[in-house]
């Protein structure tokens, strides 16, 4: 019987961390619905290379820049999300948009990760939100799904 932990603040019962539910997805699996630090594109050299050598396309309020990389680590896709200060002066609006974009990507990333895991390939990508007005989560989610499908088509045909 799995051990369970209850918390006063959150009355829902939570399974303990040492319980293995038997699913194929472990804590470090790229297909879990998380957006871990290791999945984020960091490092000046990686970002400079992406913006100088990467391919790009536009979908709705997003400009997407991506590049296929040779090193295939545990994470097949590494993502950078950016919102220019020129378009959104207030930090709270940039942070809100980034939260919405991260959430939409987190919920639908298997669209992009599964083909790259099967093919043992890896890409780096940047999502630049270029619209000047705020977007609702629903709008962002619809565009993220379109972007992920297009990235699969373009990156897997190489």
C-alpha positions in Angstrom: 0.0 0.0 0.0 1.5 3.4 -0.9 2.1 5.8 1.9 0.1 8.9 1.8 0.7 12.4 3.3 -1.9 14.9 4.2 -1.4 18.5 4.8 -3.5 21.0 6.7 -3.0 23.8 4.1 -4.0 21.5 1.2 -6.6 19.0 2.4 -6.1 16.8 -0.7 -4.2 13.6 -0.1 -0.8 13.6 -1.7 1.2 10.5 -2.6 4.6 10.4 -1.1 7.7 11.0 -3.3 9.1 7.5 -2.8 6.0 5.9 -4.3 6.4 4.5 -7.8 3.1 4.5 -9.5 4.3 2.0 -12.1 4.0 4.4 -15.0 6.7 4.7 -17.7 7.3 8.3 -16.8 9.8 8.9 -14.1 10.6 12.1 -12.3 13.2 13.2 -15.0 11.2 12.1 -18.1 10.9 14.7 -20.8 7.2 13.8 -21.3 6.1 14.7 -17.8 3.9 17.8 -17.8 6.6 20.0 -16.1 8.9 22.7 -17.4 12.1 22.0 -15.5 15.1 24.3 -15.3 17.0 21.8 -17.5 14.4 22.3 -20.3 15.1 26.0 -20.5 17.6 27.4 -22.9 20.3 29.2 -21.0 23.9 30.3 -21.6 25.1 33.2 -23.7 26.8 31.0 -26.3 23.7 28.8 -26.8 21.4 31.9 -27.2 23.8 33.8 -29.4 24.2 30.7 -31.7 20.4 30.3 -31.8 19.8 33.9 -32.9 22.7 34.1 -35.3 22.3 30.7 -37.1 18.7 29.7 -36.3 15.7 29.5 -38.7 12.6 31.4 -37.9 8.9 31.8 -38.7 6.0 33.8 -37.5 2.7 32.5 -36.2 0.2 35.0 -34.8 1.8 37.1 -32.0 4.9 34.9 -31.9 8.2 34.8 -33.7 9.8 31.4 -33.4 13.5 30.8 -33.9 14.9 27.3 -33.8 18.0 25.4 -34.6 18.8 21.6 -34.7 21.7 20.7 -32.3 24.0 17.8 -32.4 24.2 17.1 -28.6 21.2 15.0 -27.6 20.8 15.2 -23.9 18.0 14.0 -21.6 15.9 16.9 -22.9 15.2 16.8 -26.7 13.8 20.4 -26.7 15.3 23.4 -24.8 13.1 26.5 -24.9 13.7 30.2 -24.4 10.6 32.5 -23.8 11.1 36.2 -24.2 8.9 39.3 -24.3 10.5 42.5 -25.4 10.4 45.5 -23.0 9.7 47.7 -26.0 6.3 46.1 -26.5 5.3 45.7 -22.8 6.8 48.3 -20.5 5.5 47.0 -17.2 7.2 44.0 -15.7 3.9 42.5 -14.4 2.5 42.3 -17.9 5.7 40.6 -19.2 5.6 38.2 -16.3 1.9 37.4 -16.8 2.5 36.7 -20.5 5.5 34.5 -19.7 3.5 32.5 -17.2 0.7 31.9 -19.7 3.2 30.9 -22.4 5.0 28.5 -20.1 1.8 26.9 -18.9 0.6 26.4 -22.5 3.9 24.9 -23.5 4.1 22.7 -20.4 0.6 21.2 -21.1 1.3 20.5 -24.8 5.0 19.9 -25.1 4.6 16.2 -25.9 3.6 17.3 -29.4 7.1 18.4 -29.9 9.1 16.1 -27.6 7.8 12.7 -28.7 9.0 12.9 -32.3 12.4 14.1 -31.2 12.7 11.3 -28.6 11.9 8.7 -31.2 14.4 10.1 -33.7 17.1 10.8 -31.1 17.3 14.4 -32.2 17.4 17.7 -30.3 16.5 21.3 -31.0 16.8 24.7 -29.3 14.0 27.1 -29.7 13.0 30.7 -28.7 9.5 32.0 -28.5 9.4 35.8 -28.9 6.0 37.4 -28.1 5.8 40.3 -30.5 2.3 41.6 -30.1 1.8 44.9 -28.3 -1.5 44.0 -26.6 -2.1 41.4 -23.9 -3.3 38.0 -25.0 -5.6 35.7 -23.1 -4.5 32.2 -22.1 -6.8 30.6 -24.7 -5.3 32.6 -27.6 -1.8 31.8 -26.4 -2.6 28.1 -26.1 -4.1 27.9 -29.6 -1.0 29.5 -31.1 1.4 27.4 -29.0 -0.3 24.2 -30.4 0.1 25.5 -34.0 3.7 26.4 -33.3 4.6 23.0 -31.9 3.0 21.2 -34.8 4.9 23.4 -37.3 8.2 22.9 -35.4 7.7 19.1 -35.6 7.1 19.4 -39.4 10.1 21.6 -40.0 12.6 20.0 -37.6 11.9 16.4 -38.4 12.0 16.7 -42.1 15.8 17.5 -42.0 
